[in-house]
Amino acid sequence: MEYVATFSSTHKVLKAEKILKERAIPFKLYPSPKALIAPAQCGLVIACDEENLTAMEETLAGAKIKPRAIYRKSSEGEYVKM
């Protein structure tokens, strides 16, 4: 199962990317799915699988980077806010 973190700015998502790379936490950076694009939101998301979700959340919290929201991608391709 895939989890997607959205951010309020490009600066935040790029900072998150850098920190996750430094900590060797597996993730993907890609353009926001159309279903998740909202005003005042960055056009990029960070995605990870279920086994890396806790590590991603704890790492970002430790770096004081708070995602705008985290969504679980369902098997039907829908996004459910966590």
One Martini backbone bead per residue (centre of mass of N, CA, C, O) as a GRO file, in nm:
protein
   82
    1MET     BB    1   0.099   0.034   0.019
    2GLU     BB    2   0.040   0.378  -0.038
    3TYR     BB    3   0.190   0.687   0.070
    4VAL     BB    4   0.099   1.045   0.082
    5ALA     BB    5   0.276   1.351   0.095
    6THR     BB    6   0.190   1.678   0.160
    7PHE     BB    7   0.266   2.027   0.074
    8SER     BB    8   0.284   2.389   0.097
    9SER     BB    9   0.584   2.363  -0.034
   10THR     BB   10   0.866   2.326  -0.212
   11HIS     BB   11   1.069   2.366   0.012
   12LYS     BB   12   0.964   2.136   0.197
   13VAL     BB   13   0.990   1.895   0.001
   14LEU     BB   14   1.299   1.930  -0.049
   15LYS     BB   15   1.382   1.898   0.244
   16ALA     BB   16   1.260   1.619   0.283
   17GLU     BB   17   1.422   1.478   0.066
   18LYS     BB   18   1.702   1.524   0.186
   19ILE     BB   19   1.655   1.380   0.460
   20LEU     BB   20   1.568   1.101   0.351
   21LYS     BB   21   1.831   1.047   0.201
   22GLU     BB   22   2.025   1.068   0.445
   23ARG     BB   23   1.847   0.821   0.594
   24ALA     BB   24   1.762   0.598   0.382
   25ILE     BB   25   1.461   0.645   0.297
   26PRO     BB   26   1.223   0.516   0.119
   27PHE     BB   27   1.118   0.699  -0.182
   28LYS     BB   28   0.898   0.924  -0.367
   29LEU     BB   29   0.908   1.175  -0.624
   30TYR     BB   30   0.609   1.352  -0.734
   31PRO     BB   31   0.352   1.458  -0.880
   32SER     BB   32   0.057   1.563  -0.811
   33PRO     BB   33  -0.231   1.448  -0.793
   34LYS     BB   34  -0.524   1.579  -0.892
   35ALA     BB   35  -0.683   1.498  -0.624
   36LEU     BB   36  -0.454   1.679  -0.437
   37ILE     BB   37  -0.493   1.949  -0.554
   38ALA     BB   38  -0.439   2.269  -0.397
   39PRO     BB   39  -0.442   2.550  -0.273
   40ALA     BB   40  -0.141   2.625  -0.145
   41GLN     BB   41   0.015   2.388  -0.299
   42CYS     BB   42   0.226   2.173  -0.384
   43GLY     BB   43   0.326   1.983  -0.689
   44LEU     BB   44   0.444   1.780  -0.471
   45VAL     BB   45   0.530   1.444  -0.361
   46ILE     BB   46   0.558   1.196  -0.103
   47ALA     BB   47   0.632   0.847  -0.126
   48CYS     BB   48   0.535   0.540   0.047
   49ASP     BB   49   0.541   0.264   0.216
   50GLU     BB   50   0.424   0.110   0.492
   51GLU     BB   51   0.713   0.026   0.615
   52ASN     BB   52   0.809   0.359   0.593
   53LEU     BB   53   0.614   0.557   0.736
   54THR     BB   54   0.722   0.594   1.025
   55ALA     BB   55   1.005   0.689   0.946
   56MET     BB   56   0.913   0.936   0.792
   57GLU     BB   57   0.753   1.079   1.015
   58GLU     BB   58   0.983   1.090   1.230
   59THR     BB   59   1.192   1.240   1.059
   60LEU     BB   60   1.025   1.494   0.999
   61ALA     BB   61   0.963   1.569   1.292
   62GLY     BB   62   1.266   1.600   1.377
   63ALA     BB   63   1.288   1.838   1.140
   64LYS     BB   64   1.027   2.016   1.136
   65ILE     BB   65   0.839   1.862   0.912
   66LYS     BB   66   0.511   1.929   0.798
   67PRO     BB   67   0.273   1.789   0.658
   68ARG     BB   68  -0.030   1.863   0.542
   69ALA     BB   69  -0.070   1.553   0.442
   70ILE     BB   70  -0.189   1.208   0.462
   71TYR     BB   71  -0.222   0.942   0.223
   72ARG     BB   72  -0.410   0.666   0.115
   73LYS     BB   73  -0.383   0.434  -0.136
   74SER     BB   74  -0.602   0.269  -0.297
   75SER     BB   75  -0.682   0.007  -0.507
   76GLU     BB   76  -0.870   0.225  -0.677
   77GLY     BB   77  -0.699   0.516  -0.656
   78GLU     BB   78  -0.772   0.639  -0.394
   79TYR     BB   79  -0.772   0.904  -0.145
   80VAL     BB   80  -0.701   0.874   0.208
   81LYS     BB   81  -0.717   1.041   0.483
   82MET     BB   82  -0.524   1.025   0.796
   0.00000   0.00000   0.00000
